[in-house]
Amino acid sequence: MPNWNKLAKEIANDIWKGGEQRVVLTYFIESSLQDKRFSINDPEILDHFDKLKDLVSRQIHHKIEDSTDKGITPRYRFSGIDTDILISQVDKHSDKVTKQMTCTIQQLSWRAFEHFCVHVLKISGLMKCKAMRGTKEEGIDLFGVLDLGLLTGASVWHGAHIKVLGQAKKSQVSEPLVRLFHQDMQSFLSGKGRAFELAPGWFKLSTMPVIGIMLTSDRFTRGAARWANCHNIVAKDVQQITEDLVKSTIPTPGLYKIDERIILKEKEFISYFTHLETGAG
């Protein structure tokens, strides 16, 4: 007997990665079963088909919810007319460019990626955002100030500022890494360590409240994202970063919007942030 939960997860992942503009669940599941060497006429398969379809549907619902929670446009939505049908919310061109951007971001060196993260934070509303001087020290790679009044446009937040301490990662982020970053933040806030020494005087002397942010060119494990959320740390993976770049009205070097289509010039993108890394230009 197949492991129905495992099989449903595999099929849901195939749907999500496939990029088809329209998916009919019944037909897709039947085709997947055949590809996996199952006979759709097998009495056991026939008896459990509706259960399998329900499990696949639940997996897709979870993926939609996860994307929405992360501020990412879900790849699919269920048709309002027929729940057996999934409608793509991402056109093929945008999907191709998004995947291209993800690969290009991952090609950046760790120092160039730090400067890239500074750019991401600036277009997201941070002021005075910079990479930490010198070598990486105690997990604090970036710092800046968030002006809530400027960001929201609401007068009630005029003059309200928050200090931001950031860390840039070039790998998958697990819960222990988030915990370690939290410890590094506490050390900085207590005025200890090399990272505190390297920070500019105005930033160290400020009594603004503080939040942390971790950005990765990969992903966060579920435990890492959950722990960060509970401890005043924003977790941004490469999908979220890419979404912010695409949606921003502030230009990114190498990324162009022409006739409502996104165009990425990889060499220009990499060259720009590499020059920042080396201090050239």
VENDAWO-V289502 format. One record per backbone hydrogen bond with DSSP energy under -1.0 kcal/mol. NH is the residue of the N-H (numbers start at 1). CO is the residue of the C=O. E is the energy in kcal/mol with one decimal. If there is no record, write none. Layout:
NH,CO,E  NH,CO,E
//
This chain:
4,2,-1.2  7,3,-2.7  8,4,-2.6  9,5,-2.0  10,6,-2.2  11,7,-2.3  12,8,-2.6  13,9,-2.3  14,10,-2.0  15,11,-2.2  16,12,-2.5  17,13,-2.2  18,14,-1.4  23,86,-2.3  25,84,-3.0  28,24,-2.7  29,25,-2.9  30,26,-2.1  31,27,-2.4  32,28,-2.5  33,29,-2.5  34,30,-1.9  35,31,-2.2  36,32,-1.7  37,34,-1.7  38,33,-3.1  42,39,-1.7  46,42,-2.7  47,43,-2.4  48,44,-1.5  52,48,-2.8  53,49,-2.8  54,50,-2.1  55,51,-2.3  56,52,-2.5  57,53,-2.4  58,54,-2.1  59,55,-2.1  60,56,-2.2  61,57,-2.3  62,58,-2.4  63,59,-2.0  64,60,-2.3  65,61,-2.5  66,62,-2.8  67,63,-2.2  68,64,-2.3  69,65,-2.6  70,66,-1.5  71,68,-1.3  72,67,-2.9  77,87,-1.8  79,85,-2.8  85,82,-2.0  86,23,-3.0  87,77,-3.1  88,21,-2.4  89,75,-2.8  95,91,-2.5  96,92,-2.3  97,93,-2.4  98,94,-2.6  99,95,-2.1  100,96,-2.1  101,97,-2.8  102,98,-2.2  103,99,-2.1  104,100,-2.1  105,101,-2.8  106,102,-1.8  108,105,-1.2  113,109,-2.7  114,110,-1.6  115,111,-1.8  116,112,-2.2  117,113,-2.5  118,114,-1.9  119,115,-1.8  120,116,-2.3  121,117,-2.5  122,118,-2.2  123,119,-2.4  125,122,-1.5  126,121,-2.5  127,145,-3.7  130,143,-2.3  132,141,-3.7  140,137,-1.8  141,166,-2.5  142,166,-1.9  143,130,-2.0  144,164,-1.7  145,127,-2.6  146,162,-3.1  148,160,-2.1  151,147,-2.4  152,148,-2.6  153,149,-2.2  157,154,-1.4  158,155,-1.7  160,157,-2.4  162,146,-2.0  163,209,-2.8  164,144,-2.8  165,211,-2.1  166,142,-2.7  167,213,-2.2  169,215,-3.0  173,219,-2.9  178,174,-1.5  179,175,-2.5  180,176,-2.1  181,177,-2.0  182,178,-2.1  183,179,-1.9  184,180,-2.2  185,181,-2.3  186,182,-2.1  187,183,-2.2  188,184,-2.3  189,185,-2.7  190,186,-1.3  191,188,-1.8  192,187,-2.5  197,193,-1.5  198,194,-2.0  199,195,-1.1  204,200,-1.9  205,201,-2.4  211,163,-2.2  212,232,-2.0  213,165,-2.1  214,234,-3.1  215,167,-2.6  216,236,-2.0  217,169,-1.8  221,173,-2.6  225,221,-2.5  226,222,-2.2  227,223,-2.4  228,224,-2.4  229,225,-2.0  230,226,-1.2  231,228,-1.4  233,228,-2.2  234,212,-2.9  236,214,-3.0  238,218,-1.9  241,237,-2.4  242,238,-2.3  243,239,-2.2  244,240,-2.2  245,241,-2.0  246,242,-2.2  247,243,-2.2  248,244,-1.7  255,252,-2.6  256,263,-3.1  258,261,-2.9  261,258,-1.5  263,256,-3.3  265,254,-3.3  269,265,-2.3  270,266,-2.9  271,267,-2.5  272,268,-2.2  273,269,-1.6  274,270,-2.0  275,271,-2.3  276,272,-1.4  277,273,-1.4  278,274,-2.0  279,275,-1.4  280,275,-1.5
//
